[in-house]
Amino acid sequence: MSASPGEKAERFRALHETGCFALPNAWDAGSARLMAGLGFQAVASTSAGLAFMLGRRDGEAAVSREEALANARDLVRATELPVSADLEDGFGPAPEDVAATVEAAIGAGLCGCTIEDTTADPAAPIHGFDRAVARIAAAVRAARAAPHPFILTARAENFLHGRPDLDDTIRRLVAFAEAGADCLYAPALPDEEAIRAVVRAVAPRPVNLLIGPRAGAVPLSRLAELGVRRVSVGGAIARAAYGAALEAGRALLAGDMPAIAALPPYDRIAAHMHSGEKQQ
């Protein structure tokens, strides 16, 4: 029997209370089922993976709210895992836009989502402080209207947009926490000292860490020691899949049939799939 949205939401909330858990980012129903089959306890979407799937570039406001939520619903239907969605900047500059996005996310059966303080404007990529806080406050109000727990994660994106200002990043995260955000997230923190400073500043709220080129060398056990509660990978798994597809395509074009024959067998992937759509 399928778990109810409330049951999944309670499981997702509980994951944030102790320890440190890995949250893989899937981009379609098949990748979500692969992650579930591996034994993960929850799954998140990825804006980069979705953009790649649609043949677009990430970070250019090229994916609509409707497309992102349709993708999120695919993940929700695919497994029994709690699902959180990467909903970028909330698909609009105003607090009302962000609130509408969170309301729609709840309606899609999600257990949480992330909202960035970005503008989608390359000339001024980060919202001013007051506007950024007002947007998160509106998102929190919408989340609190859900019939079950909904983990609202607020993201401070300075380090991803050429603004390596740790003080401003922490100021934003603290304000987001004070506005009611359930989880705090600053992608691309440069080192353990910065990670520790963020965790200390927003405690006891949980912190999500993005594993990437900068923090990628820090083992999960060490991140747990630093106080990180949740670790995600953004588009990394999608990049791995698309990278493998590139290499397989190059091998085929070059006539390297042994390389094609050595690819993972059908049964290895099919074992994680199901016939038909999972019923809620």
VOPAGU-2260 file (C-alpha; in pm, 1 decimal, decimal comma):
REM VOPAGU-2260
SITE   aa  ch    i         X         Y         Z
SITE  MET   A    0       0,0       0,0       0,0
SITE  SER   A    1     132,6     341,7     -97,1
SITE  ALA   A    2     240,0     584,7     174,0
SITE  SER   A    3      28,0     896,2     207,9
SITE  PRO   A    4     180,8    1240,8     140,8
SITE  GLY   A    5     163,2    1306,6     513,4
SITE  GLU   A    6     351,8     987,9     599,6
SITE  LYS   A    7     625,6    1066,2     348,8
SITE  ALA   A    8     645,2    1423,9     474,9
SITE  GLU   A    9     691,5    1303,0     832,1
SITE  ARG   A   10     972,4    1071,4     719,4
SITE  PHE   A   11    1142,7    1356,8     538,0
SITE  ARG   A   12    1112,5    1588,3     837,7
SITE  ALA   A   13    1259,8    1322,8    1066,3
SITE  LEU   A   14    1565,6    1281,6     842,3
SITE  HIS   A   15    1662,2    1642,5     921,1
SITE  GLU   A   16    1652,0    1599,4    1298,6
SITE  THR   A   17    1964,8    1392,5    1363,6
SITE  GLY   A   18    2273,1    1272,9    1181,7
SITE  CYS   A   19    2366,0    1351,9     822,4
SITE  PHE   A   20    2190,5    1198,6     522,4
SITE  ALA   A   21    2267,5    1194,7     150,6
SITE  LEU   A   22    1996,9    1335,1     -77,4
SITE  PRO   A   23    2054,5    1229,6    -441,3
SITE  ASN   A   24    1923,5    1449,7    -722,3
SITE  ALA   A   25    1720,3    1268,8    -990,0
SITE  TRP   A   26    1597,6    1420,4   -1315,1
SITE  ASP   A   27    1327,0    1178,4   -1428,7
SITE  ALA   A   28    1121,9     883,0   -1308,6
SITE  GLY   A   29    1384,3     630,0   -1413,6
SITE  SER   A   30    1670,2     797,3   -1228,3
SITE  ALA   A   31    1447,1     836,2    -920,9
SITE  ARG   A   32    1377,6     462,6    -927,4
SITE  LEU   A   33    1748,1     390,2    -959,3
SITE  MET   A   34    1816,5     599,0    -648,0
SITE  ALA   A   35    1533,2     428,6    -459,1
SITE  GLY   A   36    1666,0      89,1    -562,0
SITE  LEU   A   37    2007,8     176,6    -423,8
SITE  GLY   A   38    1853,0     237,7     -82,9
SITE  PHE   A   39    1838,1     616,1     -45,6
SITE  GLN   A   40    1580,3     745,8     200,6
SITE  ALA   A   41    1464,8    1046,8      -3,4
SITE  VAL   A   42    1527,1    1203,7    -342,7
SITE  ALA   A   43    1540,8    1557,3    -481,5
SITE  SER   A   44    1502,2    1698,7    -829,0
SITE  THR   A   45    1776,1    1894,1   -1005,8
SITE  SER   A   46    1719,6    2204,5   -1215,3
SITE  ALA   A   47    2035,0    2128,1   -1416,0
SITE  GLY   A   48    1930,7    1768,1   -1484,4
SITE  LEU   A   49    1583,5    1879,8   -1589,8
SITE  ALA   A   50    1725,6    2147,9   -1817,5
SITE  PHE   A   51    1957,6    1891,4   -1980,0
SITE  MET   A   52    1666,2    1650,9   -2024,9
SITE  LEU   A   53    1477,2    1927,3   -2207,4
SITE  GLY   A   54    1781,0    2016,2   -2418,7
SITE  ARG   A   55    1834,6    2351,4   -2247,0
SITE  ARG   A   56    2094,6    2525,2   -2031,1
SITE  ASP   A   57    2047,3    2561,3   -1657,5
SITE  GLY   A   58    2044,1    2899,8   -1486,1
SITE  GLU   A   59    1897,7    3095,6   -1775,7
SITE  ALA   A   60    1530,4    3092,5   -1670,2
SITE  ALA   A   61    1476,2    2842,9   -1952,6
SITE  VAL   A   62    1247,4    2610,9   -1752,1
SITE  SER   A   63     900,4    2721,3   -1646,7
SITE  ARG   A   64     723,8    2664,0   -1316,9
SITE  GLU   A   65     483,2    2428,5   -1494,0
SITE  GLU   A   66     766,7    2221,5   -1641,0
SITE  ALA   A   67     953,1    2201,8   -1308,9
SITE  LEU   A   68     641,7    2091,5   -1121,8
SITE  ALA   A   69     547,6    1838,4   -1390,2
SITE  ASN   A   70     895,0    1690,1   -1349,3
SITE  ALA   A   71     854,4    1688,8    -971,0
SITE  ARG   A   72     523,3    1503,4   -1003,2
SITE  ASP   A   73     701,4    1240,8   -1214,6
SITE  LEU   A   74     945,1    1182,7    -928,9
SITE  VAL   A   75     665,5    1169,7    -670,8
SITE  ARG   A   76     478,9     907,5    -875,6
SITE  ALA   A   77     791,9     704,0    -945,2
SITE  THR   A   78     879,3     590,1    -591,3
SITE  GLU   A   79     763,3     572,4    -231,2
SITE  LEU   A   80    1042,0     808,4    -127,7
SITE  PRO   A   81     983,8    1162,0       0,5
SITE  VAL   A   82    1066,8    1409,9    -276,4
SITE  SER   A   83    1202,0    1762,7    -250,8
SITE  ALA   A   84    1221,7    1986,3    -559,0
SITE  ASP   A   85    1477,5    2236,5    -680,0
SITE  LEU   A   86    1243,7    2524,6    -767,6
SITE  GLU   A   87    1518,8    2771,9    -852,4
SITE  ASP   A   88    1419,1    3133,0    -774,0
SITE  GLY   A   89    1054,2    3045,4    -719,5
SITE  PHE   A   90     973,7    3143,4   -1079,0
SITE  GLY   A   91     921,0    3512,8   -1026,9
SITE  PRO   A   92    1074,2    3811,4    -849,5
SITE  ALA   A   93     790,7    3900,3    -612,4
SITE  PRO   A   94     714,6    3731,9    -279,2
SITE  GLU   A   95     371,9    3647,1    -421,6
SITE  ASP   A   96     537,3    3455,2    -706,7
SITE  VAL   A   97     738,4    3247,1    -463,2
SITE  ALA   A   98     434,0    3177,6    -244,7
SITE  ALA   A   99     239,5    3058,1    -550,2
SITE  THR   A  100     524,3    2824,4    -641,2
SITE  VAL   A  101     535,5    2672,6    -292,1
SITE  GLU   A  102     157,3    2628,2    -289,7
SITE  ALA   A  103     180,3    2446,9    -622,7
SITE  ALA   A  104     466,5    2232,4    -490,3
SITE  ILE   A  105     252,8    2120,7    -197,5
SITE  GLY   A  106     -28,7    2038,4    -438,0
SITE  ALA   A  107     212,5    1829,2    -645,3
SITE  GLY   A  108     274,3    1598,6    -348,1
SITE  LEU   A  109     622,6    1725,0    -263,2
SITE  CYS   A  110     762,8    1705,5      89,0
SITE  GLY   A  111     986,0    2009,5      46,4
SITE  CYS   A  112    1154,4    2244,6    -196,2
SITE  THR   A  113    1445,3    2485,5    -224,8
SITE  ILE   A  114    1412,9    2855,3    -308,9
SITE  GLU   A  115    1712,1    3064,2    -419,1
SITE  ASP   A  116    1783,1    3434,3    -370,6
SITE  THR   A  117    1874,5    3465,6    -738,7
SITE  THR   A  118    1716,1    3701,1    -993,3
SITE  ALA   A  119    1782,2    3526,6   -1329,2
SITE  ASP   A  120    1941,5    3859,0   -1433,2
SITE  PRO   A  121    2312,8    3813,7   -1519,6
SITE  ALA   A  122    2379,0    4184,1   -1457,7
SITE  ALA   A  123    2244,0    4166,0   -1099,8
SITE  PRO   A  124    2215,7    3795,5   -1012,7
SITE  ILE   A  125    2128,0    3824,2    -641,2
SITE  HIS   A  126    1821,5    3989,1    -487,9
SITE  GLY   A  127    1882,6    4269,8    -243,1
SITE  PHE   A  128    1878,8    4163,9     120,6
SITE  ASP   A  129    1531,6    4292,9     212,5
SITE  ARG   A  130    1367,0    4150,8    -100,1
SITE  ALA   A  131    1541,5    3816,6     -49,1
SITE  VAL   A  132    1414,0    3789,1     308,1
SITE  ALA   A  133    1061,0    3894,0     209,3
SITE  ARG   A  134    1054,8    3622,8     -57,9
SITE  ILE   A  135    1154,4    3352,9     191,7
SITE  ALA   A  136     902,9    3481,6     446,3
SITE  ALA   A  137     628,9    3447,6     183,1
SITE  ALA   A  138     749,0    3096,4      99,0
SITE  VAL   A  139     739,6    3000,8     467,8
SITE  ARG   A  140     382,5    3127,0     505,7
SITE  ALA   A  141     275,9    2915,0     209,8
SITE  ALA   A  142     461,6    2612,4     347,6
SITE  ARG   A  143     294,8    2644,9     686,5
SITE  ALA   A  144     -45,4    2620,7     519,8
SITE  ALA   A  145      32,8    2267,0     402,9
SITE  PRO   A  146    -168,5    1984,8     564,3
SITE  HIS   A  147     158,1    1810,8     657,5
SITE  PRO   A  148     520,1    1910,8     727,8
SITE  PHE   A  149     687,0    2078,3     429,9
SITE  ILE   A  150    1061,8    2137,9     448,9
SITE  LEU   A  151    1129,0    2482,9     302,8
SITE  THR   A  152    1499,6    2516,7     223,2
SITE  ALA   A  153    1630,8    2871,1     167,1
SITE  ARG   A  154    1940,5    2912,7     -50,2
SITE  ALA   A  155    2195,8    3194,9     -44,5
SITE  GLU   A  156    2366,9    3183,0    -383,2
SITE  ASN   A  157    2651,9    3434,6    -348,8
SITE  PHE   A  158    2934,3    3186,8    -403,7
SITE  LEU   A  159    2778,4    3050,7    -723,2
SITE  HIS   A  160    2752,2    3397,7    -875,1
SITE  GLY   A  161    3094,2    3550,0    -827,6
SITE  ARG   A  162    3022,1    3700,6    -485,7
SITE  PRO   A  163    3245,0    3510,0    -238,5
SITE  ASP   A  164    3120,3    3710,3      58,8
SITE  LEU   A  165    3083,6    3474,5     354,0
SITE  ASP   A  166    2963,4    3747,1     591,5
SITE  ASP   A  167    2677,1    3845,9     360,8
SITE  THR   A  168    2595,5    3480,9     295,6
SITE  ILE   A  169    2568,7    3410,0     667,5
SITE  ARG   A  170    2367,5    3728,9     721,6
SITE  ARG   A  171    2118,3    3609,0     462,8
SITE  LEU   A  172    2098,3    3254,9     597,8
SITE  VAL   A  173    2041,4    3380,1     952,2
SITE  ALA   A  174    1763,6    3610,1     829,0
SITE  PHE   A  175    1608,0    3325,0     631,5
SITE  ALA   A  176    1614,9    3108,4     945,2
SITE  GLU   A  177    1455,8    3387,4    1147,7
SITE  ALA   A  178    1186,4    3414,7     877,8
SITE  GLY   A  179    1105,7    3047,2     940,7
SITE  ALA   A  180    1301,9    2850,5     679,2
SITE  ASP   A  181    1337,5    2487,4     788,0
SITE  CYS   A  182    1675,4    2419,7     625,8
SITE  LEU   A  183    1955,7    2650,8     507,9
SITE  TYR   A  184    2176,8    2606,5     204,1
SITE  ALA   A  185    2473,3    2801,2      63,0
SITE  PRO   A  186    2614,0    2620,9    -242,6
SITE  ALA   A  187    2987,3    2626,1    -316,9
SITE  LEU   A  188    3117,3    2710,7      29,5
SITE  PRO   A  189    3495,9    2717,1     -10,0
SITE  ASP   A  190    3627,1    2514,6     285,4
SITE  GLU   A  191    3558,7    2347,4     619,1
SITE  GLU   A  192    3597,1    2674,5     807,6
SITE  ALA   A  193    3316,5    2831,0     603,6
SITE  ILE   A  194    3098,3    2522,3     647,2
SITE  ARG   A  195    3152,5    2529,2    1022,6
SITE  ALA   A  196    3072,6    2902,1    1036,4
SITE  VAL   A  197    2743,1    2854,5     850,8
SITE  VAL   A  198    2637,7    2560,5    1068,0
SITE  ARG   A  199    2719,8    2753,8    1385,5
SITE  ALA   A  200    2537,2    3069,1    1268,4
SITE  VAL   A  201    2201,5    2902,9    1194,4
SITE  ALA   A  202    2200,3    2631,9    1462,9
SITE  PRO   A  203    1987,1    2443,8    1546,7
SITE  ARG   A  204    1837,1    2465,2    1195,4
SITE  PRO   A  205    1975,0    2196,5     962,1
SITE  VAL   A  206    2219,5    2287,3     686,4
SITE  ASN   A  207    2232,2    2134,4     338,0
SITE  LEU   A  208    2572,9    2111,5     171,2
SITE  LEU   A  209    2628,8    2079,6    -202,4
SITE  ILE   A  210    2900,1    1831,7    -293,4
SITE  GLY   A  211    3103,5    1977,6    -578,3
SITE  PRO   A  212    3454,2    2078,7    -680,3
SITE  ARG   A  213    3516,3    2274,9    -358,0
SITE  ALA   A  214    3359,6    2062,7     -84,7
SITE  GLY   A  215    3386,4    1738,9    -278,1
SITE  ALA   A  216    3694,8    1612,3     -97,8
SITE  VAL   A  217    3526,4    1619,5     243,7
SITE  PRO   A  218    3391,8    1272,2     339,1
SITE  LEU   A  219    3033,3    1238,7     455,2
SITE  SER   A  220    3152,4    1131,6     799,9
SITE  ARG   A  221    3354,7    1452,6     832,5
SITE  LEU   A  222    3060,4    1666,2     717,0
SITE  ALA   A  223    2854,3    1502,9     990,1
SITE  GLU   A  224    3122,2    1600,8    1242,3
SITE  LEU   A  225    3100,6    1960,2    1115,2
SITE  GLY   A  226    2726,7    1956,6    1186,4
SITE  VAL   A  227    2592,5    1926,3     830,6
SITE  ARG   A  228    2259,2    1743,3     828,6
SITE  ARG   A  229    2190,2    1699,2     455,3
SITE  VAL   A  230    2418,6    1651,8     154,6
SITE  SER   A  231    2302,7    1688,2    -205,6
SITE  VAL   A  232    2483,3    1671,4    -538,6
SITE  GLY   A  233    2291,7    1908,6    -768,2
SITE  GLY   A  234    2330,5    1801,5   -1129,6
SITE  ALA   A  235    2631,4    1573,9   -1065,1
SITE  ILE   A  236    2454,3    1239,8   -1117,7
SITE  ALA   A  237    2280,1    1375,3   -1428,3
SITE  ARG   A  238    2618,0    1497,3   -1556,5
SITE  ALA   A  239    2758,5    1150,6   -1497,4
SITE  ALA   A  240    2475,4     996,9   -1700,7
SITE  TYR   A  241    2505,1    1246,1   -1984,8
SITE  GLY   A  242    2883,2    1216,5   -1975,9
SITE  ALA   A  243    2853,8     839,8   -2013,9
SITE  ALA   A  244    2613,7     891,6   -2303,9
SITE  LEU   A  245    2866,0    1123,8   -2471,1
SITE  GLU   A  246    3141,3     866,7   -2437,7
SITE  ALA   A  247    2919,4     586,0   -2567,6
SITE  GLY   A  248    2816,3     801,1   -2862,8
SITE  ARG   A  249    3178,1     882,5   -2942,6
SITE  ALA   A  250    3266,7     512,8   -2926,1
SITE  LEU   A  251    2983,9     422,5   -3162,7
SITE  LEU   A  252    3077,7     699,0   -3405,0
SITE  ALA   A  253    3435,7     574,9   -3403,4
SITE  GLY   A  254    3325,3     215,9   -3459,9
SITE  ASP   A  255    3453,3      98,5   -3121,4
SITE  MET   A  256    3207,2    -187,5   -3079,1
SITE  PRO   A  257    3391,3    -350,5   -2784,8
SITE  ALA   A  258    3332,0     -29,8   -2585,2
SITE  ILE   A  259    2961,2     -46,3   -2665,7
SITE  ALA   A  260    2943,6    -415,7   -2576,4
SITE  ALA   A  261    3103,8    -338,6   -2237,9
SITE  LEU   A  262    2828,4     -93,6   -2135,8
SITE  PRO   A  263    2604,4    -190,4   -1838,4
SITE  PRO   A  264    2369,3    -471,7   -1940,4
SITE  TYR   A  265    1996,3    -416,8   -1982,8
SITE  ASP   A  266    1904,4    -627,0   -1679,3
SITE  ARG   A  267    2120,4    -417,5   -1447,4
SITE  ILE   A  268    1908,0    -109,1   -1518,4
SITE  ALA   A  269    1573,7    -278,4   -1577,6
SITE  ALA   A  270    1587,8    -442,1   -1234,1
SITE  HIS   A  271    1510,5    -103,1   -1076,6
SITE  MET   A  272    1215,8     -22,3   -1304,6
SITE  HIS   A  273     847,7    -117,1   -1277,2
SITE  SER   A  274     575,8    -180,1   -1530,4
SITE  GLY   A  275     333,3     110,5   -1536,8
SITE  GLU   A  276     313,9     416,7   -1314,7
SITE  LYS   A  277     318,7     378,8    -938,0
SITE  GLN   A  278     -20,5     455,8    -789,0
SITE  GLN   A  279     -45,0     703,6    -502,8
